[in-house]
């Protein structure tokens, strides 16, 4: 039996934010597991919709962040690790109120 590392609930839970960052979720999973299977993304607790998962994996693969080892198996590469660090360190911008000048 393979032990799968899932991201913290704050990253994938839709109740804490309006829209989850699927790129961050996918890169987190691929970074923290040796090899990540397609089914890991569609199972509990993450449950990324199949169409969304396909679109984001295709973009990440085409941009060179992840490598497809075999059918349904993905692995992160050094460029993907750099992108993962950038996304994980990104802070949430708080909207500031802009008042007219006095």
Phi and psi restraints in degrees (range 20) as a CNS / XPLOR table:
assign (resid 1 and name C) (resid 2 and name N)
       (resid 2 and name CA) (resid 2 and name C) 1.0 -95.6 20.0 2
assign (resid 2 and name N) (resid 2 and name CA)
       (resid 2 and name C) (resid 3 and name N) 1.0 132.7 20.0 2
assign (resid 2 and name C) (resid 3 and name N)
       (resid 3 and name CA) (resid 3 and name C) 1.0 -87.8 20.0 2
assign (resid 3 and name N) (resid 3 and name CA)
       (resid 3 and name C) (resid 4 and name N) 1.0 122.5 20.0 2
assign (resid 3 and name C) (resid 4 and name N)
       (resid 4 and name CA) (resid 4 and name C) 1.0 -102.9 20.0 2
assign (resid 4 and name N) (resid 4 and name CA)
       (resid 4 and name C) (resid 5 and name N) 1.0 129.2 20.0 2
assign (resid 4 and name C) (resid 5 and name N)
       (resid 5 and name CA) (resid 5 and name C) 1.0 -89.0 20.0 2
assign (resid 5 and name N) (resid 5 and name CA)
       (resid 5 and name C) (resid 6 and name N) 1.0 122.5 20.0 2
assign (resid 5 and name C) (resid 6 and name N)
       (resid 6 and name CA) (resid 6 and name C) 1.0 -106.6 20.0 2
assign (resid 6 and name N) (resid 6 and name CA)
       (resid 6 and name C) (resid 7 and name N) 1.0 151.2 20.0 2
assign (resid 6 and name C) (resid 7 and name N)
       (resid 7 and name CA) (resid 7 and name C) 1.0 -69.0 20.0 2
assign (resid 7 and name N) (resid 7 and name CA)
       (resid 7 and name C) (resid 8 and name N) 1.0 162.7 20.0 2
assign (resid 7 and name C) (resid 8 and name N)
       (resid 8 and name CA) (resid 8 and name C) 1.0 -60.7 20.0 2
assign (resid 8 and name N) (resid 8 and name CA)
       (resid 8 and name C) (resid 9 and name N) 1.0 154.2 20.0 2
assign (resid 8 and name C) (resid 9 and name N)
       (resid 9 and name CA) (resid 9 and name C) 1.0 -60.1 20.0 2
assign (resid 9 and name N) (resid 9 and name CA)
       (resid 9 and name C) (resid 10 and name N) 1.0 -29.8 20.0 2
assign (resid 9 and name C) (resid 10 and name N)
       (resid 10 and name CA) (resid 10 and name C) 1.0 -62.3 20.0 2
assign (resid 10 and name N) (resid 10 and name CA)
       (resid 10 and name C) (resid 11 and name N) 1.0 -28.0 20.0 2
assign (resid 10 and name C) (resid 11 and name N)
       (resid 11 and name CA) (resid 11 and name C) 1.0 -77.9 20.0 2
assign (resid 11 and name N) (resid 11 and name CA)
       (resid 11 and name C) (resid 12 and name N) 1.0 -42.2 20.0 2
assign (resid 11 and name C) (resid 12 and name N)
       (resid 12 and name CA) (resid 12 and name C) 1.0 -105.5 20.0 2
assign (resid 12 and name N) (resid 12 and name CA)
       (resid 12 and name C) (resid 13 and name N) 1.0 -9.3 20.0 2
assign (resid 12 and name C) (resid 13 and name N)
       (resid 13 and name CA) (resid 13 and name C) 1.0 -74.6 20.0 2
assign (resid 13 and name N) (resid 13 and name CA)
       (resid 13 and name C) (resid 14 and name N) 1.0 123.1 20.0 2
assign (resid 13 and name C) (resid 14 and name N)
       (resid 14 and name CA) (resid 14 and name C) 1.0 -78.8 20.0 2
assign (resid 14 and name N) (resid 14 and name CA)
       (resid 14 and name C) (resid 15 and name N) 1.0 -13.9 20.0 2
assign (resid 14 and name C) (resid 15 and name N)
       (resid 15 and name CA) (resid 15 and name C) 1.0 -76.0 20.0 2
assign (resid 15 and name N) (resid 15 and name CA)
       (resid 15 and name C) (resid 16 and name N) 1.0 -23.0 20.0 2
assign (resid 15 and name C) (resid 16 and name N)
       (resid 16 and name CA) (resid 16 and name C) 1.0 -86.4 20.0 2
assign (resid 16 and name N) (resid 16 and name CA)
       (resid 16 and name C) (resid 17 and name N) 1.0 -17.7 20.0 2
assign (resid 16 and name C) (resid 17 and name N)
       (resid 17 and name CA) (resid 17 and name C) 1.0 -144.9 20.0 2
assign (resid 17 and name N) (resid 17 and name CA)
       (resid 17 and name C) (resid 18 and name N) 1.0 162.9 20.0 2
assign (resid 17 and name C) (resid 18 and name N)
       (resid 18 and name CA) (resid 18 and name C) 1.0 -72.4 20.0 2
assign (resid 18 and name N) (resid 18 and name CA)
       (resid 18 and name C) (resid 19 and name N) 1.0 -41.6 20.0 2
assign (resid 18 and name C) (resid 19 and name N)
       (resid 19 and name CA) (resid 19 and name C) 1.0 -140.6 20.0 2
assign (resid 19 and name N) (resid 19 and name CA)
       (resid 19 and name C) (resid 20 and name N) 1.0 123.4 20.0 2
assign (resid 19 and name C) (resid 20 and name N)
       (resid 20 and name CA) (resid 20 and name C) 1.0 -67.5 20.0 2
assign (resid 20 and name N) (resid 20 and name CA)
       (resid 20 and name C) (resid 21 and name N) 1.0 148.9 20.0 2
assign (resid 20 and name C) (resid 21 and name N)
       (resid 21 and name CA) (resid 21 and name C) 1.0 -86.3 20.0 2
assign (resid 21 and name N) (resid 21 and name CA)
       (resid 21 and name C) (resid 22 and name N) 1.0 96.0 20.0 2
assign (resid 21 and name C) (resid 22 and name N)
       (resid 22 and name CA) (resid 22 and name C) 1.0 -65.5 20.0 2
assign (resid 22 and name N) (resid 22 and name CA)
       (resid 22 and name C) (resid 23 and name N) 1.0 -33.2 20.0 2
assign (resid 22 and name C) (resid 23 and name N)
       (resid 23 and name CA) (resid 23 and name C) 1.0 -62.2 20.0 2
assign (resid 23 and name N) (resid 23 and name CA)
       (resid 23 and name C) (resid 24 and name N) 1.0 -43.8 20.0 2
assign (resid 23 and name C) (resid 24 and name N)
       (resid 24 and name CA) (resid 24 and name C) 1.0 -64.1 20.0 2
assign (resid 24 and name N) (resid 24 and name CA)
       (resid 24 and name C) (resid 25 and name N) 1.0 -41.9 20.0 2
assign (resid 24 and name C) (resid 25 and name N)
       (resid 25 and name CA) (resid 25 and name C) 1.0 -62.4 20.0 2
assign (resid 25 and name N) (resid 25 and name CA)
       (resid 25 and name C) (resid 26 and name N) 1.0 -46.6 20.0 2
assign (resid 25 and name C) (resid 26 and name N)
       (resid 26 and name CA) (resid 26 and name C) 1.0 -65.3 20.0 2
assign (resid 26 and name N) (resid 26 and name CA)
       (resid 26 and name C) (resid 27 and name N) 1.0 -45.9 20.0 2
assign (resid 26 and name C) (resid 27 and name N)
       (resid 27 and name CA) (resid 27 and name C) 1.0 -65.3 20.0 2
assign (resid 27 and name N) (resid 27 and name CA)
       (resid 27 and name C) (resid 28 and name N) 1.0 -35.7 20.0 2
assign (resid 27 and name C) (resid 28 and name N)
       (resid 28 and name CA) (resid 28 and name C) 1.0 -62.1 20.0 2
assign (resid 28 and name N) (resid 28 and name CA)
       (resid 28 and name C) (resid 29 and name N) 1.0 -47.3 20.0 2
assign (resid 28 and name C) (resid 29 and name N)
       (resid 29 and name CA) (resid 29 and name C) 1.0 -62.8 20.0 2
assign (resid 29 and name N) (resid 29 and name CA)
       (resid 29 and name C) (resid 30 and name N) 1.0 -43.9 20.0 2
assign (resid 29 and name C) (resid 30 and name N)
       (resid 30 and name CA) (resid 30 and name C) 1.0 -71.3 20.0 2
assign (resid 30 and name N) (resid 30 and name CA)
       (resid 30 and name C) (resid 31 and name N) 1.0 -33.4 20.0 2
assign (resid 30 and name C) (resid 31 and name N)
       (resid 31 and name CA) (resid 31 and name C) 1.0 -70.8 20.0 2
assign (resid 31 and name N) (resid 31 and name CA)
       (resid 31 and name C) (resid 32 and name N) 1.0 -40.2 20.0 2
assign (resid 31 and name C) (resid 32 and name N)
       (resid 32 and name CA) (resid 32 and name C) 1.0 -93.3 20.0 2
assign (resid 32 and name N) (resid 32 and name CA)
       (resid 32 and name C) (resid 33 and name N) 1.0 3.1 20.0 2
assign (resid 32 and name C) (resid 33 and name N)
       (resid 33 and name CA) (resid 33 and name C) 1.0 -126.2 20.0 2
assign (resid 33 and name N) (resid 33 and name CA)
       (resid 33 and name C) (resid 34 and name N) 1.0 145.8 20.0 2
assign (resid 33 and name C) (resid 34 and name N)
       (resid 34 and name CA) (resid 34 and name C) 1.0 -58.7 20.0 2
assign (resid 34 and name N) (resid 34 and name CA)
       (resid 34 and name C) (resid 35 and name N) 1.0 -53.0 20.0 2
assign (resid 34 and name C) (resid 35 and name N)
       (resid 35 and name CA) (resid 35 and name C) 1.0 -134.7 20.0 2
assign (resid 35 and name N) (resid 35 and name CA)
       (resid 35 and name C) (resid 36 and name N) 1.0 137.1 20.0 2
assign (resid 35 and name C) (resid 36 and name N)
       (resid 36 and name CA) (resid 36 and name C) 1.0 -115.3 20.0 2
assign (resid 36 and name N) (resid 36 and name CA)
       (resid 36 and name C) (resid 37 and name N) 1.0 128.7 20.0 2
assign (resid 36 and name C) (resid 37 and name N)
       (resid 37 and name CA) (resid 37 and name C) 1.0 -94.0 20.0 2
assign (resid 37 and name N) (resid 37 and name CA)
       (resid 37 and name C) (resid 38 and name N) 1.0 155.7 20.0 2
assign (resid 37 and name C) (resid 38 and name N)
       (resid 38 and name CA) (resid 38 and name C) 1.0 -55.3 20.0 2
assign (resid 38 and name N) (resid 38 and name CA)
       (resid 38 and name C) (resid 39 and name N) 1.0 -41.3 20.0 2
assign (resid 38 and name C) (resid 39 and name N)
       (resid 39 and name CA) (resid 39 and name C) 1.0 -65.7 20.0 2
assign (resid 39 and name N) (resid 39 and name CA)
       (resid 39 and name C) (resid 40 and name N) 1.0 -24.4 20.0 2
assign (resid 39 and name C) (resid 40 and name N)
       (resid 40 and name CA) (resid 40 and name C) 1.0 -62.7 20.0 2
assign (resid 40 and name N) (resid 40 and name CA)
       (resid 40 and name C) (resid 41 and name N) 1.0 -31.4 20.0 2
assign (resid 40 and name C) (resid 41 and name N)
       (resid 41 and name CA) (resid 41 and name C) 1.0 -80.7 20.0 2
assign (resid 41 and name N) (resid 41 and name CA)
       (resid 41 and name C) (resid 42 and name N) 1.0 -24.1 20.0 2
assign (resid 41 and name C) (resid 42 and name N)
       (resid 42 and name CA) (resid 42 and name C) 1.0 -96.6 20.0 2
assign (resid 42 and name N) (resid 42 and name CA)
       (resid 42 and name C) (resid 43 and name N) 1.0 -5.4 20.0 2
assign (resid 42 and name C) (resid 43 and name N)
       (resid 43 and name CA) (resid 43 and name C) 1.0 -93.5 20.0 2
assign (resid 43 and name N) (resid 43 and name CA)
       (resid 43 and name C) (resid 44 and name N) 1.0 171.2 20.0 2
assign (resid 43 and name C) (resid 44 and name N)
       (resid 44 and name CA) (resid 44 and name C) 1.0 -58.8 20.0 2
assign (resid 44 and name N) (resid 44 and name CA)
       (resid 44 and name C) (resid 45 and name N) 1.0 145.2 20.0 2
assign (resid 44 and name C) (resid 45 and name N)
       (resid 45 and name CA) (resid 45 and name C) 1.0 -93.3 20.0 2
assign (resid 45 and name N) (resid 45 and name CA)
       (resid 45 and name C) (resid 46 and name N) 1.0 -5.9 20.0 2
assign (resid 45 and name C) (resid 46 and name N)
       (resid 46 and name CA) (resid 46 and name C) 1.0 -79.8 20.0 2
assign (resid 46 and name N) (resid 46 and name CA)
       (resid 46 and name C) (resid 47 and name N) 1.0 -55.9 20.0 2
assign (resid 46 and name C) (resid 47 and name N)
       (resid 47 and name CA) (resid 47 and name C) 1.0 50.9 20.0 2
assign (resid 47 and name N) (resid 47 and name CA)
       (resid 47 and name C) (resid 48 and name N) 1.0 64.0 20.0 2
assign (resid 47 and name C) (resid 48 and name N)
       (resid 48 and name CA) (resid 48 and name C) 1.0 -78.0 20.0 2
assign (resid 48 and name N) (resid 48 and name CA)
       (resid 48 and name C) (resid 49 and name N) 1.0 131.8 20.0 2
assign (resid 48 and name C) (resid 49 and name N)
       (resid 49 and name CA) (resid 49 and name C) 1.0 -57.8 20.0 2
assign (resid 49 and name N) (resid 49 and name CA)
       (resid 49 and name C) (resid 50 and name N) 1.0 144.9 20.0 2
assign (resid 49 and name C) (resid 50 and name N)
       (resid 50 and name CA) (resid 50 and name C) 1.0 -59.5 20.0 2
assign (resid 50 and name N) (resid 50 and name CA)
       (resid 50 and name C) (resid 51 and name N) 1.0 -43.2 20.0 2
assign (resid 50 and name C) (resid 51 and name N)
       (resid 51 and name CA) (resid 51 and name C) 1.0 -64.2 20.0 2
assign (resid 51 and name N) (resid 51 and name CA)
       (resid 51 and name C) (resid 52 and name N) 1.0 -41.9 20.0 2
assign (resid 51 and name C) (resid 52 and name N)
       (resid 52 and name CA) (resid 52 and name C) 1.0 -66.0 20.0 2
assign (resid 52 and name N) (resid 52 and name CA)
       (resid 52 and name C) (resid 53 and name N) 1.0 -43.7 20.0 2
assign (resid 52 and name C) (resid 53 and name N)
       (resid 53 and name CA) (resid 53 and name C) 1.0 -61.7 20.0 2
assign (resid 53 and name N) (resid 53 and name CA)
       (resid 53 and name C) (resid 54 and name N) 1.0 -44.8 20.0 2
assign (resid 53 and name C) (resid 54 and name N)
       (resid 54 and name CA) (resid 54 and name C) 1.0 -60.7 20.0 2
assign (resid 54 and name N) (resid 54 and name CA)
       (resid 54 and name C) (resid 55 and name N) 1.0 -44.9 20.0 2
assign (resid 54 and name C) (resid 55 and name N)
       (resid 55 and name CA) (resid 55 and name C) 1.0 -64.1 20.0 2
assign (resid 55 and name N) (resid 55 and name CA)
       (resid 55 and name C) (resid 56 and name N) 1.0 -46.2 20.0 2
assign (resid 55 and name C) (resid 56 and name N)
       (resid 56 and name CA) (resid 56 and name C) 1.0 -70.4 20.0 2
assign (resid 56 and name N) (resid 56 and name CA)
       (resid 56 and name C) (resid 57 and name N) 1.0 -39.2 20.0 2
assign (resid 56 and name C) (resid 57 and name N)
       (resid 57 and name CA) (resid 57 and name C) 1.0 -64.1 20.0 2
assign (resid 57 and name N) (resid 57 and name CA)
       (resid 57 and name C) (resid 58 and name N) 1.0 -39.4 20.0 2
assign (resid 57 and name C) (resid 58 and name N)
       (resid 58 and name CA) (resid 58 and name C) 1.0 -63.5 20.0 2
assign (resid 58 and name N) (resid 58 and name CA)
       (resid 58 and name C) (resid 59 and name N) 1.0 -43.4 20.0 2
assign (resid 58 and name C) (resid 59 and name N)
       (resid 59 and name CA) (resid 59 and name C) 1.0 -65.5 20.0 2
assign (resid 59 and name N) (resid 59 and name CA)
       (resid 59 and name C) (resid 60 and name N) 1.0 -45.8 20.0 2
assign (resid 59 and name C) (resid 60 and name N)
       (resid 60 and name CA) (resid 60 and name C) 1.0 -63.6 20.0 2
assign (resid 60 and name N) (resid 60 and name CA)
       (resid 60 and name C) (resid 61 and name N) 1.0 -37.1 20.0 2
assign (resid 60 and name C) (resid 61 and name N)
       (resid 61 and name CA) (resid 61 and name C) 1.0 -70.1 20.0 2
assign (resid 61 and name N) (resid 61 and name CA)
       (resid 61 and name C) (resid 62 and name N) 1.0 -42.9 20.0 2
assign (resid 61 and name C) (resid 62 and name N)
       (resid 62 and name CA) (resid 62 and name C) 1.0 -67.7 20.0 2
assign (resid 62 and name N) (resid 62 and name CA)
       (resid 62 and name C) (resid 63 and name N) 1.0 -32.1 20.0 2
assign (resid 62 and name C) (resid 63 and name N)
       (resid 63 and name CA) (resid 63 and name C) 1.0 -81.4 20.0 2
assign (resid 63 and name N) (resid 63 and name CA)
       (resid 63 and name C) (resid 64 and name N) 1.0 -6.2 20.0 2
assign (resid 63 and name C) (resid 64 and name N)
       (resid 64 and name CA) (resid 64 and name C) 1.0 86.8 20.0 2
assign (resid 64 and name N) (resid 64 and name CA)
       (resid 64 and name C) (resid 65 and name N) 1.0 23.4 20.0 2
assign (resid 64 and name C) (resid 65 and name N)
       (resid 65 and name CA) (resid 65 and name C) 1.0 -89.8 20.0 2
assign (resid 65 and name N) (resid 65 and name CA)
       (resid 65 and name C) (resid 66 and name N) 1.0 -30.4 20.0 2
assign (resid 65 and name C) (resid 66 and name N)
       (resid 66 and name CA) (resid 66 and name C) 1.0 -131.1 20.0 2
assign (resid 66 and name N) (resid 66 and name CA)
       (resid 66 and name C) (resid 67 and name N) 1.0 157.3 20.0 2
assign (resid 66 and name C) (resid 67 and name N)
       (resid 67 and name CA) (resid 67 and name C) 1.0 -116.1 20.0 2
assign (resid 67 and name N) (resid 67 and name CA)
       (resid 67 and name C) (resid 68 and name N) 1.0 141.2 20.0 2
assign (resid 67 and name C) (resid 68 and name N)
       (resid 68 and name CA) (resid 68 and name C) 1.0 -93.2 20.0 2
assign (resid 68 and name N) (resid 68 and name CA)
       (resid 68 and name C) (resid 69 and name N) 1.0 112.0 20.0 2
assign (resid 68 and name C) (resid 69 and name N)
       (resid 69 and name CA) (resid 69 and name C) 1.0 -76.6 20.0 2
assign (resid 69 and name N) (resid 69 and name CA)
       (resid 69 and name C) (resid 70 and name N) 1.0 -51.5 20.0 2
assign (resid 69 and name C) (resid 70 and name N)
       (resid 70 and name CA) (resid 70 and name C) 1.0 -150.0 20.0 2
assign (resid 70 and name N) (resid 70 and name CA)
       (resid 70 and name C) (resid 71 and name N) 1.0 -175.8 20.0 2
assign (resid 70 and name C) (resid 71 and name N)
       (resid 71 and name CA) (resid 71 and name C) 1.0 -60.1 20.0 2
assign (resid 71 and name N) (resid 71 and name CA)
       (resid 71 and name C) (resid 72 and name N) 1.0 116.9 20.0 2
assign (resid 71 and name C) (resid 72 and name N)
       (resid 72 and name CA) (resid 72 and name C) 1.0 80.2 20.0 2
assign (resid 72 and name N) (resid 72 and name CA)
       (resid 72 and name C) (resid 73 and name N) 1.0 4.8 20.0 2
assign (resid 72 and name C) (resid 73 and name N)
       (resid 73 and name CA) (resid 73 and name C) 1.0 -117.9 20.0 2
assign (resid 73 and name N) (resid 73 and name CA)
       (resid 73 and name C) (resid 74 and name N) 1.0 128.4 20.0 2
assign (resid 73 and name C) (resid 74 and name N)
       (resid 74 and name CA) (resid 74 and name C) 1.0 -127.6 20.0 2
assign (resid 74 and name N) (resid 74 and name CA)
       (resid 74 and name C) (resid 75 and name N) 1.0 149.9 20.0 2
assign (resid 74 and name C) (resid 75 and name N)
       (resid 75 and name CA) (resid 75 and name C) 1.0 -140.7 20.0 2
assign (resid 75 and name N) (resid 75 and name CA)
       (resid 75 and name C) (resid 76 and name N) 1.0 145.3 20.0 2
assign (resid 75 and name C) (resid 76 and name N)
       (resid 76 and name CA) (resid 76 and name C) 1.0 -84.0 20.0 2
assign (resid 76 and name N) (resid 76 and name CA)
       (resid 76 and name C) (resid 77 and name N) 1.0 150.6 20.0 2
assign (resid 76 and name C) (resid 77 and name N)
       (resid 77 and name CA) (resid 77 and name C) 1.0 -116.7 20.0 2
assign (resid 77 and name N) (resid 77 and name CA)
       (resid 77 and name C) (resid 78 and name N) 1.0 175.0 20.0 2
assign (resid 77 and name C) (resid 78 and name N)
       (resid 78 and name CA) (resid 78 and name C) 1.0 -57.2 20.0 2
assign (resid 78 and name N) (resid 78 and name CA)
       (resid 78 and name C) (resid 79 and name N) 1.0 -37.1 20.0 2
assign (resid 78 and name C) (resid 79 and name N)
       (resid 79 and name CA) (resid 79 and name C) 1.0 -65.9 20.0 2
assign (resid 79 and name N) (resid 79 and name CA)
       (resid 79 and name C) (resid 80 and name N) 1.0 -36.6 20.0 2
assign (resid 79 and name C) (resid 80 and name N)
       (resid 80 and name CA) (resid 80 and name C) 1.0 -67.9 20.0 2
assign (resid 80 and name N) (resid 80 and name CA)
       (resid 80 and name C) (resid 81 and name N) 1.0 -35.8 20.0 2
assign (resid 80 and name C) (resid 81 and name N)
       (resid 81 and name CA) (resid 81 and name C) 1.0 -63.2 20.0 2
assign (resid 81 and name N) (resid 81 and name CA)
       (resid 81 and name C) (resid 82 and name N) 1.0 -39.9 20.0 2
assign (resid 81 and name C) (resid 82 and name N)
       (resid 82 and name CA) (resid 82 and name C) 1.0 -64.3 20.0 2
assign (resid 82 and name N) (resid 82 and name CA)
       (resid 82 and name C) (resid 83 and name N) 1.0 -42.9 20.0 2
assign (resid 82 and name C) (resid 83 and name N)
       (resid 83 and name CA) (resid 83 and name C) 1.0 -64.8 20.0 2
assign (resid 83 and name N) (resid 83 and name CA)
       (resid 83 and name C) (resid 84 and name N) 1.0 -38.7 20.0 2
assign (resid 83 and name C) (resid 84 and name N)
       (resid 84 and name CA) (resid 84 and name C) 1.0 -61.4 20.0 2
assign (resid 84 and name N) (resid 84 and name CA)
       (resid 84 and name C) (resid 85 and name N) 1.0 -44.4 20.0 2
assign (resid 84 and name C) (resid 85 and name N)
       (resid 85 and name CA) (resid 85 and name C) 1.0 -62.1 20.0 2
assign (resid 85 and name N) (resid 85 and name CA)
       (resid 85 and name C) (resid 86 and name N) 1.0 -39.8 20.0 2
assign (resid 85 and name C) (resid 86 and name N)
       (resid 86 and name CA) (resid 86 and name C) 1.0 -63.3 20.0 2
assign (resid 86 and name N) (resid 86 and name CA)
       (resid 86 and name C) (resid 87 and name N) 1.0 -45.5 20.0 2
assign (resid 86 and name C) (resid 87 and name N)
       (resid 87 and name CA) (resid 87 and name C) 1.0 -69.2 20.0 2
assign (resid 87 and name N) (resid 87 and name CA)
       (resid 87 and name C) (resid 88 and name N) 1.0 -36.8 20.0 2
assign (resid 87 and name C) (resid 88 and name N)
       (resid 88 and name CA) (resid 88 and name C) 1.0 -74.4 20.0 2
assign (resid 88 and name N) (resid 88 and name CA)
       (resid 88 and name C) (resid 89 and name N) 1.0 -24.5 20.0 2
assign (resid 88 and name C) (resid 89 and name N)
       (resid 89 and name CA) (resid 89 and name C) 1.0 -90.2 20.0 2
assign (resid 89 and name N) (resid 89 and name CA)
       (resid 89 and name C) (resid 90 and name N) 1.0 -9.6 20.0 2
assign (resid 89 and name C) (resid 90 and name N)
       (resid 90 and name CA) (resid 90 and name C) 1.0 -64.1 20.0 2
assign (resid 90 and name N) (resid 90 and name CA)
       (resid 90 and name C) (resid 91 and name N) 1.0 133.5 20.0 2
assign (resid 90 and name C) (resid 91 and name N)
       (resid 91 and name CA) (resid 91 and name C) 1.0 -96.6 20.0 2
assign (resid 91 and name N) (resid 91 and name CA)
       (resid 91 and name C) (resid 92 and name N) 1.0 154.4 20.0 2
assign (resid 91 and name C) (resid 92 and name N)
       (resid 92 and name CA) (resid 92 and name C) 1.0 -79.5 20.0 2
assign (resid 92 and name N) (resid 92 and name CA)
       (resid 92 and name C) (resid 93 and name N) 1.0 123.6 20.0 2
assign (resid 92 and name C) (resid 93 and name N)
       (resid 93 and name CA) (resid 93 and name C) 1.0 -78.3 20.0 2
assign (resid 93 and name N) (resid 93 and name CA)
       (resid 93 and name C) (resid 94 and name N) 1.0 124.9 20.0 2
assign (resid 93 and name C) (resid 94 and name N)
       (resid 94 and name CA) (resid 94 and name C) 1.0 -89.3 20.0 2
assign (resid 94 and name N) (resid 94 and name CA)
       (resid 94 and name C) (resid 95 and name N) 1.0 129.9 20.0 2
assign (resid 94 and name C) (resid 95 and name N)
       (resid 95 and name CA) (resid 95 and name C) 1.0 -71.7 20.0 2
assign (resid 95 and name N) (resid 95 and name CA)
       (resid 95 and name C) (resid 96 and name N) 1.0 128.3 20.0 2
assign (resid 95 and name C) (resid 96 and name N)
       (resid 96 and name CA) (resid 96 and name C) 1.0 -99.8 20.0 2
assign (resid 96 and name N) (resid 96 and name CA)
       (resid 96 and name C) (resid 97 and name N) 1.0 144.2 20.0 2
assign (resid 96 and name C) (resid 97 and name N)
       (resid 97 and name CA) (resid 97 and name C) 1.0 -78.9 20.0 2
assign (resid 97 and name N) (resid 97 and name CA)
       (resid 97 and name C) (resid 98 and name N) 1.0 132.0 20.0 2
assign (resid 97 and name C) (resid 98 and name N)
       (resid 98 and name CA) (resid 98 and name C) 1.0 -106.9 20.0 2
assign (resid 98 and name N) (resid 98 and name CA)
       (resid 98 and name C) (resid 99 and name N) 1.0 106.7 20.0 2
assign (resid 98 and name C) (resid 99 and name N)
       (resid 99 and name CA) (resid 99 and name C) 1.0 -90.0 20.0 2
assign (resid 99 and name N) (resid 99 and name CA)
       (resid 99 and name C) (resid 100 and name N) 1.0 150.1 20.0 2
assign (resid 99 and name C) (resid 100 and name N)
       (resid 100 and name CA) (resid 100 and name C) 1.0 -69.9 20.0 2
assign (resid 100 and name N) (resid 100 and name CA)
       (resid 100 and name C) (resid 101 and name N) 1.0 153.9 20.0 2
assign (resid 100 and name C) (resid 101 and name N)
       (resid 101 and name CA) (resid 101 and name C) 1.0 -65.9 20.0 2
assign (resid 101 and name N) (resid 101 and name CA)
       (resid 101 and name C) (resid 102 and name N) 1.0 153.5 20.0 2
